[in-house]
């Protein structure tokens, strides 16, 4: 689980939306954009916020 302080400063590199943590059955632990259209994986507790890693939902 990421800290509240970290989540307050992280944003989607594509849309600049705020992110929140979720656990998706198909993808596991991810960060979701506010509109829940894009997810970014969290690997070993580290968010991977690269455009190439974005998952369109």
N, CA, C and O atoms as a GROMACS GRO file, in nm:
protein
  228
    1UNK      N    1   0.084  -0.118   0.000
    1UNK     CA    2   0.000   0.000   0.000
    1UNK      C    3   0.088   0.125   0.000
    1UNK      O    4   0.181   0.137   0.080
    2UNK      N    5   0.058   0.215  -0.090
    2UNK     CA    6   0.135   0.339  -0.100
    2UNK      C    7   0.085   0.439   0.004
    2UNK      O    8  -0.032   0.438   0.042
    3UNK      N    9   0.173   0.526   0.047
    3UNK     CA   10   0.135   0.625   0.148
    3UNK      C   11   0.041   0.729   0.087
    3UNK      O   12   0.042   0.756  -0.033
    4UNK      N   13  -0.039   0.787   0.175
    4UNK     CA   14  -0.133   0.892   0.134
    4UNK      C   15  -0.058   1.010   0.073
    4UNK      O   16  -0.102   1.069  -0.026
    5UNK      N   17   0.055   1.044   0.132
    5UNK     CA   18   0.134   1.158   0.083
    5UNK      C   19   0.184   1.134  -0.059
    5UNK      O   20   0.184   1.225  -0.142
    6UNK      N   21   0.228   1.010  -0.087
    6UNK     CA   22   0.276   0.978  -0.221
    6UNK      C   23   0.161   0.984  -0.322
    6UNK      O   24   0.178   1.039  -0.431
    7UNK      N   25   0.046   0.927  -0.286
    7UNK     CA   26  -0.068   0.929  -0.378
    7UNK      C   27  -0.115   1.072  -0.409
    7UNK      O   28  -0.169   1.098  -0.517
    8UNK      N   29  -0.096   1.163  -0.314
    8UNK     CA   30  -0.137   1.303  -0.336
    8UNK      C   31  -0.052   1.373  -0.442
    8UNK      O   32  -0.097   1.470  -0.502
    9UNK      N   33   0.071   1.325  -0.466
    9UNK     CA   34   0.157   1.393  -0.562
    9UNK      C   35   0.171   1.318  -0.695
    9UNK      O   36   0.217   1.376  -0.794
   10UNK      N   37   0.132   1.191  -0.697
   10UNK     CA   38   0.142   1.114  -0.822
   10UNK      C   39   0.027   1.149  -0.916
   10UNK      O   40  -0.085   1.173  -0.872
   11UNK      N   41   0.058   1.151  -1.045
   11UNK     CA   42  -0.047   1.172  -1.144
   11UNK      C   43  -0.015   1.093  -1.270
   11UNK      O   44   0.098   1.050  -1.291
   12UNK      N   45  -0.115   1.075  -1.351
   12UNK     CA   46  -0.100   1.002  -1.477
   12UNK      C   47  -0.009   1.083  -1.570
   12UNK      O   48  -0.032   1.202  -1.590
   13UNK      N   49   0.094   1.020  -1.626
   13UNK     CA   50   0.183   1.094  -1.717
   13UNK      C   51   0.116   1.132  -1.849
   13UNK      O   52   0.165   1.220  -1.920
   14UNK      N   53   0.005   1.067  -1.883
   14UNK     CA   54  -0.065   1.098  -2.009
   14UNK      C   55  -0.171   1.206  -1.991
   14UNK      O   56  -0.178   1.300  -2.071
   15UNK      N   57  -0.254   1.192  -1.887
   15UNK     CA   58  -0.369   1.283  -1.871
   15UNK      C   59  -0.357   1.379  -1.754
   15UNK      O   60  -0.436   1.472  -1.741
   16UNK      N   61  -0.258   1.357  -1.668
   16UNK     CA   62  -0.234   1.438  -1.547
   16UNK      C   63  -0.344   1.422  -1.443
   16UNK      O   64  -0.354   1.504  -1.351
   17UNK      N   65  -0.427   1.319  -1.455
   17UNK     CA   66  -0.530   1.292  -1.355
   17UNK      C   67  -0.467   1.233  -1.229
   17UNK      O   68  -0.361   1.171  -1.234
   18UNK      N   69  -0.534   1.253  -1.116
   18UNK     CA   70  -0.490   1.190  -0.992
   18UNK      C   71  -0.508   1.040  -1.004
   18UNK      O   72  -0.588   0.992  -1.084
   19UNK      N   73  -0.432   0.966  -0.923
   19UNK     CA   74  -0.435   0.820  -0.927
   19UNK      C   75  -0.479   0.766  -0.792
   19UNK      O   76  -0.457   0.828  -0.688
   20UNK      N   77  -0.542   0.649  -0.793
   20UNK     CA   78  -0.576   0.579  -0.670
   20UNK      C   79  -0.546   0.431  -0.686
   20UNK      O   80  -0.547   0.378  -0.797
   21UNK      N   81  -0.519   0.366  -0.575
   21UNK     CA   82  -0.484   0.225  -0.578
   21UNK      C   83  -0.606   0.137  -0.597
   21UNK      O   84  -0.716   0.169  -0.550
   22UNK      N   85  -0.586   0.027  -0.668
   22UNK     CA   86  -0.692  -0.072  -0.687
   22UNK      C   87  -0.627  -0.208  -0.708
   22UNK      O   88  -0.509  -0.217  -0.742
   23UNK      N   89  -0.705  -0.311  -0.688
   23UNK     CA   90  -0.658  -0.445  -0.716
   23UNK      C   91  -0.753  -0.504  -0.820
   23UNK      O   92  -0.866  -0.538  -0.789
   24UNK      N   93  -0.705  -0.514  -0.943
   24UNK     CA   94  -0.787  -0.565  -1.052
   24UNK      C   95  -0.757  -0.713  -1.073
   24UNK      O   96  -0.641  -0.753  -1.077
   25UNK      N   97  -0.860  -0.791  -1.086
   25UNK     CA   98  -0.844  -0.936  -1.099
   25UNK      C   99  -0.748  -0.974  -1.211
   25UNK      O  100  -0.663  -1.061  -1.194
   26UNK      N  101  -0.762  -0.908  -1.325
   26UNK     CA  102  -0.681  -0.942  -1.442
   26UNK      C  103  -0.537  -0.892  -1.432
   26UNK      O  104  -0.446  -0.956  -1.484
   27UNK      N  105  -0.516  -0.776  -1.367
   27UNK     CA  106  -0.384  -0.712  -1.367
   27UNK      C  107  -0.316  -0.706  -1.231
   27UNK      O  108  -0.198  -0.672  -1.224
   28UNK      N  109  -0.386  -0.738  -1.124
   28UNK     CA  110  -0.327  -0.730  -0.991
   28UNK      C  111  -0.332  -0.589  -0.936
   28UNK      O  112  -0.424  -0.513  -0.966
   29UNK      N  113  -0.233  -0.555  -0.855
   29UNK     CA  114  -0.229  -0.424  -0.792
   29UNK      C  115  -0.188  -0.318  -0.893
   29UNK      O  116  -0.085  -0.330  -0.960
   30UNK      N  117  -0.269  -0.212  -0.904
   30UNK     CA  118  -0.245  -0.106  -1.001
   30UNK      C  119  -0.280   0.030  -0.941
   30UNK      O  120  -0.341   0.040  -0.834
   31UNK      N  121  -0.239   0.134  -1.013
   31UNK     CA  122  -0.287   0.269  -0.987
   31UNK      C  123  -0.383   0.303  -1.100
   31UNK      O  124  -0.348   0.289  -1.217
   32UNK      N  125  -0.503   0.348  -1.065
   32UNK     CA  126  -0.604   0.385  -1.164
   32UNK      C  127  -0.617   0.535  -1.173
   32UNK      O  128  -0.604   0.606  -1.074
   33UNK      N  129  -0.643   0.584  -1.294
   33UNK     CA  130  -0.673   0.726  -1.311
   33UNK      C  131  -0.811   0.754  -1.253
   33UNK      O  132  -0.890   0.662  -1.231
   34UNK      N  133  -0.839   0.881  -1.228
   34UNK     CA  134  -0.967   0.921  -1.168
   34UNK      C  135  -1.086   0.874  -1.252
   34UNK      O  136  -1.190   0.837  -1.196
   35UNK      N  137  -1.073   0.874  -1.383
   35UNK     CA  138  -1.184   0.828  -1.469
   35UNK      C  139  -1.185   0.677  -1.488
   35UNK      O  140  -1.273   0.623  -1.556
   36UNK      N  141  -1.088   0.608  -1.428
   36UNK     CA  142  -1.074   0.462  -1.432
   36UNK      C  143  -1.065   0.405  -1.573
   36UNK      O  144  -1.112   0.294  -1.599
   37UNK      N  145  -1.005   0.481  -1.664
   37UNK     CA  146  -0.985   0.434  -1.801
   37UNK      C  147  -0.843   0.386  -1.826
   37UNK      O  148  -0.818   0.319  -1.926
   38UNK      N  149  -0.751   0.420  -1.736
   38UNK     CA  150  -0.611   0.381  -1.753
   38UNK      C  151  -0.557   0.331  -1.619
   38UNK      O  152  -0.587   0.387  -1.514
   39UNK      N  153  -0.477   0.225  -1.626
   39UNK     CA  154  -0.414   0.169  -1.506
   39UNK      C  155  -0.264   0.159  -1.528
   39UNK      O  156  -0.218   0.142  -1.640
   40UNK      N  157  -0.190   0.170  -1.418
   40UNK     CA  158  -0.046   0.153  -1.420
   40UNK      C  159  -0.010   0.046  -1.318
   40UNK      O  160  -0.060   0.050  -1.205
   41UNK      N  161   0.074  -0.049  -1.355
   41UNK     CA  162   0.107  -0.157  -1.262
   41UNK      C  163   0.189  -0.109  -1.143
   41UNK      O  164   0.264  -0.011  -1.151
   42UNK      N  165   0.174  -0.181  -1.033
   42UNK     CA  166   0.260  -0.163  -0.916
   42UNK      C  167   0.337  -0.293  -0.903
   42UNK      O  168   0.278  -0.398  -0.878
   43UNK      N  169   0.467  -0.286  -0.919
   43UNK     CA  170   0.553  -0.405  -0.913
   43UNK      C  171   0.646  -0.397  -0.793
   43UNK      O  172   0.723  -0.302  -0.778
   44UNK      N  173   0.638  -0.497  -0.709
   44UNK     CA  174   0.720  -0.501  -0.587
   44UNK      C  175   0.705  -0.374  -0.504
   44UNK      O  176   0.802  -0.324  -0.447
   45UNK      N  177   0.583  -0.320  -0.499
   45UNK     CA  178   0.555  -0.200  -0.421
   45UNK      C  179   0.594  -0.071  -0.489
   45UNK      O  180   0.583   0.035  -0.427
   46UNK      N  181   0.639  -0.076  -0.614
   46UNK     CA  182   0.683   0.044  -0.686
   46UNK      C  183   0.591   0.071  -0.805
   46UNK      O  184   0.578  -0.015  -0.892
   47UNK      N  185   0.526   0.189  -0.809
   47UNK     CA  186   0.440   0.221  -0.924
   47UNK      C  187   0.523   0.242  -1.050
   47UNK      O  188   0.626   0.309  -1.047
   48UNK      N  189   0.479   0.184  -1.159
   48UNK     CA  190   0.548   0.197  -1.288
   48UNK      C  191   0.466   0.294  -1.373
   48UNK      O  192   0.372   0.254  -1.442
   49UNK      N  193   0.504   0.421  -1.368
   49UNK     CA  194   0.429   0.526  -1.436
   49UNK      C  195   0.492   0.564  -1.569
   49UNK      O  196   0.523   0.681  -1.594
   50UNK      N  197   0.511   0.466  -1.653
   50UNK     CA  198   0.566   0.488  -1.786
   50UNK      C  199   0.454   0.478  -1.888
   50UNK      O  200   0.366   0.392  -1.877
   51UNK      N  201   0.457   0.566  -1.988
   51UNK     CA  202   0.354   0.563  -2.092
   51UNK      C  203   0.345   0.426  -2.157
   51UNK      O  204   0.237   0.380  -2.193
   52UNK      N  205   0.460   0.361  -2.173
   52UNK     CA  206   0.464   0.230  -2.238
   52UNK      C  207   0.399   0.121  -2.153
   52UNK      O  208   0.361   0.017  -2.206
   53UNK      N  209   0.384   0.144  -2.024
   53UNK     CA  210   0.325   0.046  -1.933
   53UNK      C  211   0.177   0.070  -1.906
   53UNK      O  212   0.114  -0.009  -1.837
   54UNK      N  213   0.121   0.179  -1.959
   54UNK     CA  214  -0.019   0.211  -1.937
   54UNK      C  215  -0.109   0.101  -1.990
   54UNK      O  216  -0.087   0.047  -2.098
   55UNK      N  217  -0.211   0.068  -1.912
   55UNK     CA  218  -0.309  -0.034  -1.952
   55UNK      C  219  -0.441   0.036  -1.977
   55UNK      O  220  -0.500   0.093  -1.884
   56UNK      N  221  -0.489   0.033  -2.100
   56UNK     CA  222  -0.619   0.092  -2.133
   56UNK      C  223  -0.729  -0.002  -2.086
   56UNK      O  224  -0.728  -0.122  -2.117
   57UNK      N  225  -0.824   0.051  -2.011
   57UNK     CA  226  -0.933  -0.033  -1.958
   57UNK      C  227  -1.063  -0.007  -2.032
   57UNK      O  228  -1.165  -0.068  -2.000
   0.00000   0.00000   0.00000
